[in-house]
Amino acid sequence: MPAAPSADGHWQEDPGAWRTTPRPRGWKTLRAQVLARDGHQCTWIDDGQRCTNDGTDADHISDPDDHRPENLRTLCGYHHRKRTALQARAARGELPNRARPKPQHPGLIADDAGNTGTAARAAASSAAAAGRTAMRDALQRAREQAKRGADDEPPF
Ligand SMILES: [Zn+2]
């Protein structure tokens, strides 16, 4: 839940929020500076790829009460919510989710041609079948070649 400025201009805390201290004075300016520094693009890195969403939120990297620019980074709404949920869990003393990512269901793995599921399996099995057929044909030709003698053209 976003905090909202009260009538006198001070930031009021959402009682359910993990944050225990209010935003500093000048937060709006600080936030704008951080967003400008990061090119208004989310800085979340996943698998070495930076998120391409528009950066709309300034997030505290470590200490939530350290408002120096080096402790702030730009995130999109999605990643800020994700991040805040993790921080809320940490604040409640719960361990962060260290579960390994679930292995992908084989039916969801795409092949090189972008086929997924049944199509990918069918493509893979027909490729394997084609490979077996080609191998069998080659062996057959080689055997016939051997029978006829070594002076004919090579099998491959
Ligand atoms: Zn993002």
Backbone and ligand atoms as CSV (ligand in chain L), in Angstrom:
chain,resi,resn,atom,element,x,y,z
A,1,MET,N,N,0.841,-1.200,0.000
A,1,MET,CA,C,0.000,0.000,0.000
A,1,MET,C,C,0.870,1.241,0.000
A,2,PRO,N,N,0.637,2.165,-0.909
A,2,PRO,CA,C,1.467,3.377,-0.934
A,2,PRO,C,C,1.125,4.290,0.233
A,3,ALA,N,N,2.134,4.925,0.743
A,3,ALA,CA,C,1.895,5.919,1.784
A,3,ALA,C,C,1.311,7.161,1.115
A,4,ALA,N,N,0.575,7.926,1.874
A,4,ALA,CA,C,-0.024,9.132,1.309
A,4,ALA,C,C,0.345,10.329,2.172
A,5,PRO,N,N,0.599,11.457,1.544
A,5,PRO,CA,C,0.955,12.628,2.353
A,5,PRO,C,C,-0.266,13.125,3.115
A,6,SER,N,N,-0.077,13.473,4.351
A,6,SER,CA,C,-1.167,14.023,5.139
A,6,SER,C,C,-1.307,15.508,4.816
A,7,ALA,N,N,-2.300,16.129,5.429
A,7,ALA,CA,C,-2.605,17.523,5.108
A,7,ALA,C,C,-1.411,18.439,5.366
A,8,ASP,N,N,-0.614,18.129,6.400
A,8,ASP,CA,C,0.507,19.034,6.703
A,8,ASP,C,C,1.755,18.686,5.885
A,9,GLY,N,N,1.622,17.774,4.959
A,9,GLY,CA,C,2.733,17.500,4.056
A,9,GLY,C,C,3.674,16.423,4.539
A,10,HIS,N,N,3.440,15.860,5.712
A,10,HIS,CA,C,4.288,14.769,6.186
A,10,HIS,C,C,3.736,13.445,5.683
A,11,TRP,N,N,4.633,12.509,5.521
A,11,TRP,CA,C,4.208,11.205,5.019
A,11,TRP,C,C,3.637,10.375,6.142
A,12,GLN,N,N,2.470,9.844,5.880
A,12,GLN,CA,C,1.821,8.973,6.857
A,12,GLN,C,C,2.119,7.528,6.489
A,13,GLU,N,N,2.322,6.743,7.501
A,13,GLU,CA,C,2.611,5.350,7.247
A,13,GLU,C,C,1.341,4.525,7.167
A,14,ASP,N,N,1.353,3.635,6.219
A,14,ASP,CA,C,0.309,2.616,6.181
A,14,ASP,C,C,0.620,1.645,7.311
A,15,PRO,N,N,-0.310,1.427,8.247
A,15,PRO,CA,C,0.011,0.580,9.410
A,15,PRO,C,C,0.356,-0.852,9.021
A,16,GLY,N,N,-0.083,-1.291,7.860
A,16,GLY,CA,C,0.210,-2.659,7.448
A,16,GLY,C,C,1.528,-2.786,6.708
A,17,ALA,N,N,2.166,-1.645,6.439
A,17,ALA,CA,C,3.386,-1.692,5.640
A,17,ALA,C,C,4.561,-2.182,6.491
A,18,TRP,N,N,5.532,-2.761,5.850
A,18,TRP,CA,C,6.699,-3.250,6.565
A,18,TRP,C,C,7.554,-2.089,7.067
A,19,ARG,N,N,7.459,-0.961,6.362
A,19,ARG,CA,C,8.283,0.208,6.685
A,19,ARG,C,C,7.922,0.725,8.064
A,20,THR,N,N,8.921,1.011,8.875
A,20,THR,CA,C,8.653,1.486,10.227
A,20,THR,C,C,8.944,2.969,10.380
A,21,THR,N,N,9.623,3.543,9.421
A,21,THR,CA,C,9.906,4.978,9.498
A,21,THR,C,C,9.362,5.645,8.245
A,22,PRO,N,N,8.936,6.889,8.368
A,22,PRO,CA,C,8.319,7.545,7.215
A,22,PRO,C,C,9.327,7.907,6.141
A,23,ARG,N,N,8.820,8.183,4.983
A,23,ARG,CA,C,9.674,8.702,3.909
A,23,ARG,C,C,10.270,10.025,4.364
A,24,PRO,N,N,11.470,10.301,3.916
A,24,PRO,CA,C,12.100,11.564,4.329
A,24,PRO,C,C,11.452,12.753,3.625
A,25,ARG,N,N,11.683,13.927,4.173
A,25,ARG,CA,C,11.303,15.139,3.458
A,25,ARG,C,C,12.093,15.181,2.152
A,26,GLY,N,N,11.478,15.711,1.126
A,26,GLY,CA,C,12.180,15.785,-0.151
A,26,GLY,C,C,12.219,14.462,-0.887
A,27,TRP,N,N,11.438,13.507,-0.414
A,27,TRP,CA,C,11.444,12.183,-1.049
A,27,TRP,C,C,11.058,12.268,-2.523
A,28,LYS,N,N,10.071,13.110,-2.793
A,28,LYS,CA,C,9.598,13.232,-4.168
A,28,LYS,C,C,10.743,13.643,-5.113
A,29,THR,N,N,11.533,14.590,-4.659
A,29,THR,CA,C,12.664,15.060,-5.457
A,29,THR,C,C,13.719,13.971,-5.587
A,30,LEU,N,N,13.989,13.325,-4.449
A,30,LEU,CA,C,14.987,12.250,-4.441
A,30,LEU,C,C,14.576,11.145,-5.406
A,31,ARG,N,N,13.318,10.764,-5.344
A,31,ARG,CA,C,12.781,9.729,-6.218
A,31,ARG,C,C,12.954,10.118,-7.683
A,32,ALA,N,N,12.637,11.390,-7.982
A,32,ALA,CA,C,12.756,11.863,-9.366
A,32,ALA,C,C,14.215,11.800,-9.829
A,33,GLN,N,N,15.144,12.121,-8.909
A,33,GLN,CA,C,16.574,12.086,-9.259
A,33,GLN,C,C,17.028,10.661,-9.549
A,34,VAL,N,N,16.550,9.729,-8.727
A,34,VAL,CA,C,16.945,8.320,-8.913
A,34,VAL,C,C,16.401,7.798,-10.238
A,35,LEU,N,N,15.147,8.126,-10.527
A,35,LEU,CA,C,14.537,7.676,-11.780
A,35,LEU,C,C,15.283,8.248,-12.991
A,36,ALA,N,N,15.663,9.527,-12.882
A,36,ALA,CA,C,16.387,10.159,-13.990
A,36,ALA,C,C,17.757,9.513,-14.154
A,37,ARG,N,N,18.433,9.244,-13.022
A,37,ARG,CA,C,19.763,8.622,-13.080
A,37,ARG,C,C,19.696,7.273,-13.776
A,38,ASP,N,N,18.652,6.499,-13.507
A,38,ASP,CA,C,18.519,5.154,-14.073
A,38,ASP,C,C,17.803,5.159,-15.420
A,39,GLY,N,N,17.624,6.351,-15.992
A,39,GLY,CA,C,17.034,6.417,-17.323
A,39,GLY,C,C,15.561,6.027,-17.356
A,40,HIS,N,N,14.900,6.140,-16.214
A,40,HIS,CA,C,13.457,5.821,-16.125
A,40,HIS,C,C,13.171,4.411,-16.614
A,41,GLN,N,N,14.165,3.543,-16.395
A,41,GLN,CA,C,13.965,2.129,-16.738
A,41,GLN,C,C,14.209,1.289,-15.495
A,42,CYS,N,N,13.371,0.280,-15.331
A,42,CYS,CA,C,13.516,-0.650,-14.206
A,42,CYS,C,C,14.932,-1.233,-14.211
A,43,THR,N,N,15.563,-1.330,-13.033
A,43,THR,CA,C,16.942,-1.841,-12.951
A,43,THR,C,C,16.985,-3.294,-12.481
A,44,TRP,N,N,15.838,-3.927,-12.360
A,44,TRP,CA,C,15.801,-5.329,-11.906
A,44,TRP,C,C,16.532,-6.200,-12.929
A,45,ILE,N,N,17.430,-7.052,-12.421
A,45,ILE,CA,C,18.177,-7.957,-13.293
A,45,ILE,C,C,17.724,-9.383,-13.008
A,46,ASP,N,N,17.301,-10.052,-14.015
A,46,ASP,CA,C,16.888,-11.442,-13.886
A,46,ASP,C,C,17.602,-12.237,-14.978
A,47,ASP,N,N,18.363,-13.257,-14.575
A,47,ASP,CA,C,19.100,-14.066,-15.546
A,47,ASP,C,C,19.988,-13.197,-16.425
A,48,GLY,N,N,20.561,-12.141,-15.840
A,48,GLY,CA,C,21.466,-11.287,-16.593
A,48,GLY,C,C,20.778,-10.308,-17.529
A,49,GLN,N,N,19.465,-10.331,-17.538
A,49,GLN,CA,C,18.715,-9.436,-18.416
A,49,GLN,C,C,18.050,-8.355,-17.576
A,50,ARG,N,N,18.278,-7.099,-17.961
A,50,ARG,CA,C,17.638,-6.019,-17.231
A,50,ARG,C,C,16.180,-5.898,-17.682
A,51,CYS,N,N,15.304,-5.702,-16.722
A,51,CYS,CA,C,13.875,-5.517,-17.017
A,51,CYS,C,C,13.713,-4.302,-17.934
A,52,THR,N,N,12.867,-4.430,-18.921
A,52,THR,CA,C,12.701,-3.347,-19.900
A,52,THR,C,C,11.495,-2.459,-19.595
A,53,ASN,N,N,10.830,-2.716,-18.461
A,53,ASN,CA,C,9.672,-1.888,-18.115
A,53,ASN,C,C,10.097,-0.472,-17.732
A,54,ASP,N,N,9.175,0.459,-17.880
A,54,ASP,CA,C,9.416,1.820,-17.420
A,54,ASP,C,C,9.615,1.809,-15.904
A,55,GLY,N,N,10.648,2.510,-15.457
A,55,GLY,CA,C,10.888,2.632,-14.026
A,55,GLY,C,C,9.997,3.723,-13.451
A,56,THR,N,N,9.201,3.337,-12.457
A,56,THR,CA,C,8.268,4.306,-11.872
A,56,THR,C,C,8.485,4.490,-10.381
A,57,ASP,N,N,9.223,3.560,-9.758
A,57,ASP,CA,C,9.359,3.581,-8.306
A,57,ASP,C,C,10.826,3.611,-7.913
A,58,ALA,N,N,11.127,4.324,-6.834
A,58,ALA,CA,C,12.475,4.288,-6.270
A,58,ALA,C,C,12.459,3.316,-5.102
A,59,ASP,N,N,13.348,2.343,-5.158
A,59,ASP,CA,C,13.383,1.271,-4.159
A,59,ASP,C,C,14.660,1.370,-3.346
A,60,HIS,N,N,14.575,1.070,-2.056
A,60,HIS,CA,C,15.767,1.032,-1.209
A,60,HIS,C,C,16.445,-0.320,-1.389
A,61,ILE,N,N,17.719,-0.296,-1.776
A,61,ILE,CA,C,18.411,-1.541,-2.069
A,61,ILE,C,C,18.629,-2.353,-0.797
A,62,SER,N,N,19.121,-1.700,0.263
A,62,SER,CA,C,19.321,-2.468,1.505
A,62,SER,C,C,18.588,-1.797,2.659
A,63,ASP,N,N,19.252,-0.884,3.362
A,63,ASP,CA,C,18.647,-0.255,4.533
A,63,ASP,C,C,17.484,0.654,4.111
A,64,PRO,N,N,16.279,0.352,4.577
A,64,PRO,CA,C,15.117,1.161,4.172
A,64,PRO,C,C,15.164,2.587,4.711
A,65,ASP,N,N,16.068,2.850,5.671
A,65,ASP,CA,C,16.171,4.204,6.207
A,65,ASP,C,C,17.368,4.952,5.644
A,66,ASP,N,N,18.070,4.307,4.729
A,66,ASP,CA,C,19.210,4.955,4.075
A,66,ASP,C,C,18.711,5.520,2.751
A,67,HIS,N,N,18.559,6.845,2.740
A,67,HIS,CA,C,17.953,7.467,1.556
A,67,HIS,C,C,18.983,8.075,0.617
A,68,ARG,N,N,20.239,7.663,0.746
A,68,ARG,CA,C,21.249,8.165,-0.188
A,68,ARG,C,C,20.992,7.558,-1.571
A,69,PRO,N,N,21.324,8.307,-2.614
A,69,PRO,CA,C,21.064,7.798,-3.973
A,69,PRO,C,C,21.683,6.433,-4.234
A,70,GLU,N,N,22.858,6.162,-3.626
A,70,GLU,CA,C,23.501,4.870,-3.891
A,70,GLU,C,C,22.743,3.709,-3.252
A,71,ASN,N,N,21.840,3.999,-2.342
A,71,ASN,CA,C,21.014,2.934,-1.773
A,71,ASN,C,C,19.637,2.891,-2.436
A,72,LEU,N,N,19.482,3.667,-3.479
A,72,LEU,CA,C,18.187,3.717,-4.165
A,72,LEU,C,C,18.344,3.262,-5.606
A,73,ARG,N,N,17.314,2.622,-6.097
A,73,ARG,CA,C,17.331,2.190,-7.491
A,73,ARG,C,C,15.906,2.277,-8.047
A,74,THR,N,N,15.848,2.328,-9.359
A,74,THR,CA,C,14.566,2.456,-10.041
A,74,THR,C,C,13.986,1.070,-10.335
A,75,LEU,N,N,12.729,0.912,-10.008
A,75,LEU,CA,C,12.038,-0.335,-10.347
A,75,LEU,C,C,10.708,-0.013,-11.022
A,76,CYS,N,N,10.232,-0.976,-11.799
A,76,CYS,CA,C,8.870,-0.854,-12.330
A,76,CYS,C,C,7.894,-1.260,-11.223
A,77,GLY,N,N,6.632,-0.996,-11.429
A,77,GLY,CA,C,5.629,-1.310,-10.418
A,77,GLY,C,C,5.625,-2.786,-10.048
A,78,TYR,N,N,5.755,-3.618,-11.077
A,78,TYR,CA,C,5.728,-5.063,-10.853
A,78,TYR,C,C,6.853,-5.499,-9.934
A,79,HIS,N,N,8.090,-5.079,-10.281
A,79,HIS,CA,C,9.228,-5.533,-9.490
A,79,HIS,C,C,9.268,-4.862,-8.120
A,80,HIS,N,N,8.719,-3.653,-8.007
A,80,HIS,CA,C,8.677,-3.013,-6.694
A,80,HIS,C,C,7.726,-3.774,-5.769
A,81,ARG,N,N,6.594,-4.201,-6.332
A,81,ARG,CA,C,5.652,-4.987,-5.519
A,81,ARG,C,C,6.272,-6.312,-5.112
A,82,LYS,N,N,6.964,-6.934,-6.064
A,82,LYS,CA,C,7.622,-8.211,-5.792
A,82,LYS,C,C,8.662,-8.040,-4.678
A,83,ARG,N,N,9.446,-6.991,-4.814
A,83,ARG,CA,C,10.500,-6.679,-3.867
A,83,ARG,C,C,9.908,-6.350,-2.491
A,84,THR,N,N,8.874,-5.547,-2.469
A,84,THR,CA,C,8.252,-5.152,-1.213
A,84,THR,C,C,7.655,-6.355,-0.502
A,85,ALA,N,N,7.106,-7.273,-1.256
A,85,ALA,CA,C,6.546,-8.489,-0.655
A,85,ALA,C,C,7.652,-9.299,0.019
A,86,LEU,N,N,8.819,-9.372,-0.630
A,86,LEU,CA,C,9.952,-10.085,-0.041
A,86,LEU,C,C,10.420,-9.400,1.230
A,87,GLN,N,N,10.474,-8.054,1.187
A,87,GLN,CA,C,10.926,-7.303,2.361
A,87,GLN,C,C,9.939,-7.465,3.509
A,88,ALA,N,N,8.640,-7.488,3.181
A,88,ALA,CA,C,7.628,-7.647,4.221
A,88,ALA,C,C,7.786,-8.999,4.904
A,89,ARG,N,N,8.084,-10.010,4.109
A,89,ARG,CA,C,8.295,-11.339,4.688
A,89,ARG,C,C,9.518,-11.339,5.579
A,90,ALA,N,N,10.582,-10.693,5.098
A,90,ALA,CA,C,11.811,-10.631,5.887
A,90,ALA,C,C,11.551,-9.895,7.194
A,91,ALA,N,N,10.755,-8.804,7.120
A,91,ALA,CA,C,10.465,-8.013,8.314
A,91,ALA,C,C,9.655,-8.820,9.321
A,92,ARG,N,N,8.875,-9.754,8.830
A,92,ARG,CA,C,8.091,-10.596,9.731
A,92,ARG,C,C,8.914,-11.767,10.249
A,93,GLY,N,N,10.189,-11.809,9.860
A,93,GLY,CA,C,11.060,-12.868,10.352
A,93,GLY,C,C,10.965,-14.144,9.554
A,94,GLU,N,N,10.265,-14.087,8.443
A,94,GLU,CA,C,10.188,-15.280,7.611
A,94,GLU,C,C,11.409,-15.328,6.702
A,95,LEU,N,N,11.851,-16.508,6.465
A,95,LEU,CA,C,12.984,-16.649,5.564
A,95,LEU,C,C,12.530,-16.347,4.144
A,96,PRO,N,N,13.417,-15.712,3.388
A,96,PRO,CA,C,13.066,-15.523,1.985
A,96,PRO,C,C,12.907,-16.867,1.301
A,97,ASN,N,N,12.159,-16.861,0.264
A,97,ASN,CA,C,11.891,-18.101,-0.456
A,97,ASN,C,C,13.152,-18.554,-1.179
A,98,ARG,N,N,13.758,-19.614,-0.643
A,98,ARG,CA,C,14.992,-20.107,-1.251
A,98,ARG,C,C,14.720,-21.349,-2.104
A,99,ALA,N,N,13.467,-21.657,-2.263
A,99,ALA,CA,C,13.150,-22.858,-3.037
A,99,ALA,C,C,13.742,-22.750,-4.430
A,100,ARG,N,N,14.259,-23.848,-4.881
A,100,ARG,CA,C,14.783,-23.851,-6.244
A,100,ARG,C,C,13.647,-23.679,-7.227
A,101,PRO,N,N,13.927,-23.053,-8.342
A,101,PRO,CA,C,12.851,-22.936,-9.329
A,101,PRO,C,C,12.383,-24.319,-9.756
A,102,LYS,N,N,11.090,-24.447,-9.896
A,102,LYS,CA,C,10.554,-25.738,-10.310
A,102,LYS,C,C,11.066,-26.093,-11.698
A,103,PRO,N,N,11.451,-27.348,-11.890
A,103,PRO,CA,C,11.850,-27.719,-13.250
A,103,PRO,C,C,10.656,-27.559,-14.180
A,104,GLN,N,N,10.958,-27.117,-15.363
A,104,GLN,CA,C,9.863,-26.933,-16.315
A,104,GLN,C,C,9.291,-28.273,-16.730
A,105,HIS,N,N,8.005,-28.291,-16.860
A,105,HIS,CA,C,7.352,-29.485,-17.377
A,105,HIS,C,C,7.854,-29.718,-18.802
A,106,PRO,N,N,8.199,-30.954,-19.139
A,106,PRO,CA,C,8.752,-31.220,-20.478
A,106,PRO,C,C,7.839,-30.726,-21.586
A,107,GLY,N,N,6.541,-30.742,-21.324
A,107,GLY,CA,C,5.585,-30.300,-22.337
A,107,GLY,C,C,5.665,-28.819,-22.607
A,108,LEU,N,N,6.343,-28.069,-21.729
A,108,LEU,CA,C,6.420,-26.616,-21.903
A,108,LEU,C,C,7.740,-26.183,-22.521
A,109,ILE,N,N,8.669,-27.109,-22.669
A,109,ILE,CA,C,9.974,-26.751,-23.217
A,109,ILE,C,C,9.860,-26.620,-24.735
A,110,ALA,N,N,10.280,-25.479,-25.232
A,110,ALA,CA,C,10.183,-25.243,-26.672
A,110,ALA,C,C,11.414,-25.801,-27.372
A,111,ASP,N,N,11.233,-26.302,-28.559
A,111,ASP,CA,C,12.390,-26.751,-29.322
A,111,ASP,C,C,12.961,-25.576,-30.115
A,112,ASP,N,N,13.964,-25.830,-30.929
A,112,ASP,CA,C,14.627,-24.752,-31.649
A,112,ASP,C,C,13.683,-24.027,-32.594
A,113,ALA,N,N,12.661,-24.719,-33.065
A,113,ALA,CA,C,11.733,-24.106,-34.009
A,113,ALA,C,C,10.609,-23.375,-33.289
A,114,GLY,N,N,10.667,-23.342,-31.938
A,114,GLY,CA,C,9.636,-22.645,-31.190
A,114,GLY,C,C,8.404,-23.491,-30.952
A,115,ASN,N,N,8.464,-24.758,-31.319
A,115,ASN,CA,C,7.337,-25.641,-31.036
A,115,ASN,C,C,7.333,-25.998,-29.565
A,116,THR,N,N,6.180,-26.081,-28.981
A,116,THR,CA,C,6.093,-26.510,-27.594
A,116,THR,C,C,5.200,-27.726,-27.507
A,117,GLY,N,N,5.311,-28.396,-26.382
A,117,GLY,CA,C,4.391,-29.466,-26.049
A,117,GLY,C,C,4.363,-30.564,-27.087
A,118,THR,N,N,3.152,-30.948,-27.452
A,118,THR,CA,C,2.966,-32.079,-28.357
A,118,THR,C,C,3.706,-31.864,-29.678
A,119,ALA,N,N,3.646,-30.625,-30.177
A,119,ALA,CA,C,4.306,-30.342,-31.457
A,119,ALA,C,C,5.804,-30.572,-31.360
A,120,ALA,N,N,6.401,-30.123,-30.228
A,120,ALA,CA,C,7.845,-30.293,-30.063
A,120,ALA,C,C,8.205,-31.760,-29.942
A,121,ARG,N,N,7.397,-32.486,-29.169
A,121,ARG,CA,C,7.691,-33.915,-29.014
A,121,ARG,C,C,7.547,-34.649,-30.341
A,122,ALA,N,N,6.518,-34.279,-31.096
A,122,ALA,CA,C,6.311,-34.919,-32.393
A,122,ALA,C,C,7.474,-34.593,-33.325
A,123,ALA,N,N,7.894,-33.319,-33.327
A,123,ALA,CA,C,9.004,-32.910,-34.182
A,123,ALA,C,C,10.277,-33.646,-33.774
A,124,ALA,N,N,10.502,-33.736,-32.449
A,124,ALA,CA,C,11.699,-34.412,-31.958
A,124,ALA,C,C,11.669,-35.886,-32.324
A,125,SER,N,N,10.541,-36.530,-32.161
A,125,SER,CA,C,10.510,-37.967,-32.427
A,125,SER,C,C,10.593,-38.243,-33.928
A,126,SER,N,N,10.029,-37.353,-34.743
A,126,SER,CA,C,10.150,-37.598,-36.177
A,126,SER,C,C,11.580,-37.318,-36.648
A,127,ALA,N,N,12.243,-36.347,-36.006
A,127,ALA,CA,C,13.654,-36.100,-36.336
A,127,ALA,C,C,14.501,-37.314,-35.962
A,128,ALA,N,N,14.212,-37.883,-34.781
A,128,ALA,CA,C,14.948,-39.068,-34.345
A,128,ALA,C,C,14.673,-40.237,-35.294
A,129,ALA,N,N,13.418,-40.381,-35.691
A,129,ALA,CA,C,13.060,-41.462,-36.606
A,129,ALA,C,C,13.770,-41.265,-37.944
A,130,ALA,N,N,13.799,-40.016,-38.423
A,130,ALA,CA,C,14.484,-39.729,-39.684
A,130,ALA,C,C,15.961,-40.070,-39.560
A,131,GLY,N,N,16.550,-39.754,-38.392
A,131,GLY,CA,C,17.958,-40.052,-38.159
A,131,GLY,C,C,18.204,-41.546,-38.186
A,132,ARG,N,N,17.301,-42.303,-37.529
A,132,ARG,CA,C,17.458,-43.765,-37.522
A,132,ARG,C,C,17.330,-44.324,-38.933
A,133,THR,N,N,16.372,-43.809,-39.701
A,133,THR,CA,C,16.179,-44.290,-41.065
A,133,THR,C,C,17.412,-44.008,-41.915
A,134,ALA,N,N,17.943,-42.787,-41.792
A,134,ALA,CA,C,19.119,-42.400,-42.576
A,134,ALA,C,C,20.302,-43.294,-42.222
A,135,MET,N,N,20.456,-43.557,-40.913
A,135,MET,CA,C,21.546,-44.414,-40.470
A,135,MET,C,C,21.385,-45.835,-41.016
A,136,ARG,N,N,20.143,-46.348,-40.945
A,136,ARG,CA,C,19.888,-47.699,-41.429
A,136,ARG,C,C,20.175,-47.792,-42.942
A,137,ASP,N,N,19.724,-46.764,-43.686
A,137,ASP,CA,C,19.963,-46.746,-45.131
A,137,ASP,C,C,21.460,-46.719,-45.430
A,138,ALA,N,N,22.189,-45.918,-44.664
A,138,ALA,CA,C,23.625,-45.794,-44.896
A,138,ALA,C,C,24.326,-47.120,-44.630
A,139,LEU,N,N,23.913,-47.777,-43.525
A,139,LEU,CA,C,24.496,-49.072,-43.201
A,139,LEU,C,C,24.189,-50.092,-44.288
A,140,GLN,N,N,22.937,-50.055,-44.758
A,140,GLN,CA,C,22.506,-50.963,-45.819
A,140,GLN,C,C,23.358,-50.751,-47.071
A,141,ARG,N,N,23.540,-49.470,-47.430
A,141,ARG,CA,C,24.352,-49.170,-48.626
A,141,ARG,C,C,25.783,-49.661,-48.438
A,142,ALA,N,N,26.285,-49.456,-47.208
A,142,ALA,CA,C,27.666,-49.863,-46.928
A,142,ALA,C,C,27.822,-51.371,-47.059
A,143,ARG,N,N,26.824,-52.096,-46.556
A,143,ARG,CA,C,26.885,-53.554,-46.642
A,143,ARG,C,C,26.849,-54.013,-48.110
A,144,GLU,N,N,25.927,-53.380,-48.877
A,144,GLU,CA,C,25.843,-53.747,-50.297
A,144,GLU,C,C,27.148,-53.428,-51.004
A,145,GLN,N,N,27.721,-52.281,-50.642
A,145,GLN,CA,C,28.987,-51.849,-51.208
A,145,GLN,C,C,30.061,-52.910,-50.959
A,146,ALA,N,N,30.093,-53.385,-49.712
A,146,ALA,CA,C,31.103,-54.363,-49.320
A,146,ALA,C,C,30.938,-55.650,-50.118
A,147,LYS,N,N,29.656,-56.041,-50.332
A,147,LYS,CA,C,29.389,-57.257,-51.090
A,147,LYS,C,C,29.885,-57.122,-52.529
A,148,ARG,N,N,29.615,-55.896,-53.092
A,148,ARG,CA,C,29.955,-55.714,-54.515
A,148,ARG,C,C,31.458,-55.546,-54.740
A,149,GLY,N,N,32.169,-55.169,-53.649
A,149,GLY,CA,C,33.594,-54.964,-53.813
A,149,GLY,C,C,33.977,-53.522,-53.591
A,150,ALA,N,N,35.249,-53.270,-53.429
A,150,ALA,CA,C,35.719,-51.961,-52.995
A,150,ALA,C,C,35.908,-50.980,-54.145
A,151,ASP,N,N,35.726,-51.408,-55.402
A,151,ASP,CA,C,36.006,-50.492,-56.501
A,151,ASP,C,C,34.833,-49.591,-56.866
A,152,ASP,N,N,33.641,-49.810,-56.252
A,152,ASP,CA,C,32.513,-48.897,-56.489
A,152,ASP,C,C,32.686,-47.602,-55.691
A,153,GLU,N,N,31.777,-46.675,-55.976
A,153,GLU,CA,C,31.877,-45.395,-55.235
A,153,GLU,C,C,31.600,-45.617,-53.740
A,154,PRO,N,N,32.223,-44.787,-52.906
A,154,PRO,CA,C,32.047,-44.966,-51.459
A,154,PRO,C,C,30.591,-44.712,-51.030
A,155,PRO,N,N,30.195,-45.291,-49.932
A,155,PRO,CA,C,28.784,-45.206,-49.508
A,155,PRO,C,C,28.362,-43.801,-49.080
A,156,PHE,N,N,29.259,-42.913,-48.724
A,156,PHE,CA,C,28.830,-41.611,-48.220
A,156,PHE,C,C,29.214,-40.498,-49.184
L,1,ZN,ZN,ZN,10.857,-4.444,-13.694
